[in-house]
Every structure is written in structure tokens, then in C-alpha cells.
Amino acid sequence: MTRPQSWATVSTDDERYRPLYARVLGLRFVNPGGVLCFLFFEGSVALAVLLALAELVSWWAVLVLPAVVAAMVKLNDVVAEVVIRTAAQVPDQERDRFRRQMEPAVGRARVPVTARALPGAVPAREPAPPAHPEDPVRQPGGGERRADRAHPDPLR
């Protein structure tokens, strides 16, 4: 069976070094490594055995669960193929326009010195008085006073 190599992500030379799980499923676009293939197959078998030993499922699950996982991996490969082929059909002009639109804007935003209130916006509150009693406290009227120890600040 010959495959068009223009779409495949794994060359023919590297095909023999792929895990057996990926070769048996004929994966062309999804390229799982050895550990992931181990988890897909042996992990699903171990999970099915544990579920069967706990009597949560019947013993048929030991055969069915790895087959279902393999079917989902193959389905993922087929979907990846469709996405790659569709993306390859986008003209170069559209692809360049899309890349220009998706470039992040780097820089600084200018903020006006006098901020104007927007309709429906909540005006800014007066600054909170300092925590230390010896520091000058701003009065809402604009004057300053010294905080007295004899007359504690009612806001604290």
C-alpha cells in the first residue's frame, strides 16, 4: 500500500523505528512516542483488568477497552489529516493576511494625563488616610491636619 508522502509526517525510513502500536494502527499524522503507546495499550488493558477485578464491568471490558482506545487514536489521526489537508488548501495570500492579523501588538499604551469620566462610571474615591498616626491626614475638604493620639481617627 503506497501512501502519498507529501502528507505523511513520518518518512518511510523512520517508519520502522516507530512503536508497534502506531504501525499497527497506521497512524500518519499523530506520532505518539513509546511511552504514550505503552499507556494507550498496556494502560487500557490494566485499567480494564482493575475494573473487572473490582466487578464494576464484565471481563469483556479487557478486550473492548483497548479496542475503543485504539479506535479513538485512529479517529484523532483521521481528523488531523482532514485539518492539515484543509489548511493546505488556503491560498498563500489569505495565510499571510491571517498571520499579519494574529501578530501580537508590542508596545505601550498612552494614557491621557487627565482621565475623563465615562458615562455611568463610578468616580474615584478619595485616597485612604495613612496608617501611621504621625503622618499628615488628608481631609475631604482639602486641608491637612495632624492626627492626635487623644482623639483617635474614627475611620480606624
C-alpha positions as CSV (number, residue, x, y, z in Angstrom):
1,M,0.0,0.0,0.0
2,T,1.6,3.3,-1.1
3,R,0.8,6.5,0.7
4,P,1.4,10.0,-0.6
5,Q,4.5,11.1,1.3
6,S,3.6,14.7,0.9
7,W,1.0,14.5,3.6
8,A,2.6,12.0,5.9
9,T,4.7,13.4,8.8
10,V,6.9,10.3,9.2
11,S,9.2,9.3,6.4
12,T,9.5,5.7,5.2
13,D,13.0,5.3,6.7
14,D,11.7,6.3,10.2
15,E,8.6,4.1,9.9
16,R,10.5,1.0,11.1
17,Y,11.6,2.8,14.3
18,R,8.1,3.8,15.3
19,P,6.4,1.8,18.1
20,L,4.4,-1.2,17.1
21,Y,1.1,0.3,18.3
22,A,1.5,3.3,15.9
23,R,2.5,1.0,13.0
24,V,-0.4,-1.4,13.5
25,L,-2.9,1.4,13.6
26,G,-1.3,3.0,10.5
27,L,-1.0,6.4,12.2
28,R,0.3,9.0,9.7
29,F,-0.3,12.4,11.4
30,V,-0.4,11.6,15.1
31,N,3.0,10.5,16.1
32,P,2.9,9.1,19.7
33,G,6.2,8.1,21.3
34,G,7.0,4.8,23.0
35,V,5.7,5.8,26.5
36,L,2.4,7.1,25.1
37,C,1.9,4.0,23.1
38,F,2.6,1.9,26.2
39,L,0.0,3.9,28.1
40,F,-2.6,3.6,25.3
41,F,-2.4,-0.1,25.0
42,E,-1.0,-1.6,28.3
43,G,-2.6,1.1,30.3
44,S,-6.0,0.5,28.9
45,V,-5.6,-3.3,29.5
46,A,-4.5,-2.7,33.1
47,L,-7.4,-0.3,33.7
48,A,-9.9,-2.9,32.2
49,V,-8.4,-5.7,34.4
50,L,-8.7,-3.5,37.5
51,L,-12.3,-2.6,36.7
52,A,-13.1,-6.3,36.1
53,L,-11.5,-7.3,39.3
54,A,-13.5,-4.7,41.2
55,E,-16.6,-6.2,39.5
56,L,-17.5,-2.8,38.1
57,V,-17.5,-4.2,34.5
58,S,-17.6,-7.6,33.0
59,W,-14.5,-9.4,31.7
60,W,-15.3,-8.4,28.2
61,A,-14.0,-4.9,29.0
62,V,-10.5,-6.3,28.9
63,L,-10.9,-6.8,25.2
64,V,-13.2,-3.9,24.5
65,L,-11.5,-1.1,26.2
66,P,-8.1,-1.3,24.4
67,A,-10.1,-1.6,21.1
68,V,-12.1,1.5,21.9
69,V,-8.9,3.5,22.8
70,A,-7.3,2.3,19.6
71,A,-10.3,3.5,17.6
72,M,-10.2,6.9,19.3
73,V,-6.5,7.3,18.5
74,K,-7.1,6.3,14.9
75,L,-10.1,8.8,14.7
76,N,-7.8,11.5,16.1
77,D,-5.3,10.7,13.2
78,V,-8.1,10.9,10.6
79,V,-9.2,14.3,12.0
80,A,-5.7,15.6,12.0
81,E,-5.3,14.6,8.3
82,V,-8.5,16.5,7.4
83,V,-7.3,19.6,9.2
84,I,-3.9,19.5,7.6
85,R,-5.3,19.0,4.1
86,T,-7.9,21.8,4.6
87,A,-5.2,24.2,5.9
88,A,-3.0,23.4,2.8
89,Q,-5.8,24.5,0.5
90,V,-5.9,28.0,1.9
91,P,-4.2,30.3,-0.6
92,D,-0.9,31.9,0.4
93,Q,-2.4,35.4,0.3
94,E,-5.1,34.5,2.9
95,R,-2.5,32.7,5.0
96,D,-0.2,35.8,5.0
97,R,-3.2,38.1,5.9
98,F,-4.2,35.8,8.7
99,R,-0.6,35.8,10.1
100,R,-0.5,39.6,10.0
101,Q,-3.8,39.9,11.9
102,M,-2.6,37.4,14.5
103,E,0.7,39.1,15.3
104,P,0.8,40.4,18.8
105,A,1.0,44.2,19.3
106,V,4.1,45.0,21.3
107,G,4.5,48.5,22.9
108,R,3.0,50.8,25.4
109,A,-0.4,52.3,25.5
110,R,-0.7,56.0,26.0
111,V,-2.9,57.1,28.9
112,P,-4.1,60.7,29.0
113,V,-2.9,62.8,31.9
114,T,-6.4,64.0,32.7
115,A,-8.7,61.0,32.7
116,R,-12.2,61.7,31.7
117,A,-15.1,60.1,33.4
118,L,-17.1,57.8,31.2
119,P,-20.9,57.9,31.3
120,G,-22.1,55.5,34.0
121,A,-18.6,55.1,35.5
122,V,-18.0,55.3,39.2
123,P,-15.9,58.3,40.2
124,A,-12.6,57.6,42.0
125,R,-12.7,57.8,45.8
126,E,-10.5,60.0,48.0
127,P,-7.2,58.4,49.0
128,A,-7.3,56.4,52.2
129,P,-5.6,58.1,55.3
130,P,-2.1,56.9,56.1
131,A,-1.8,54.1,58.7
132,H,0.8,55.8,60.9
133,P,-0.8,58.4,63.3
134,E,2.1,60.9,63.0
135,D,1.7,61.2,59.2
136,P,-0.5,64.1,57.9
137,V,-4.0,63.0,57.1
138,R,-5.9,64.4,54.0
139,Q,-9.3,65.9,54.8
140,P,-12.0,65.6,52.2
141,G,-12.2,69.4,52.3
142,G,-8.6,69.7,51.1
143,G,-6.9,70.8,54.3
144,E,-4.4,68.9,56.3
145,R,-4.4,68.1,60.0
146,R,-2.2,66.2,62.4
147,A,-3.7,63.1,63.9
148,D,-4.0,63.3,67.6
149,R,-3.4,60.5,70.0
150,A,-6.1,61.9,72.3
151,H,-8.7,62.0,69.5
152,P,-8.4,58.7,67.6
153,D,-9.4,58.7,64.0
154,P,-13.0,57.3,63.7
155,L,-12.2,55.6,60.5
156,R,-9.7,53.2,62.1
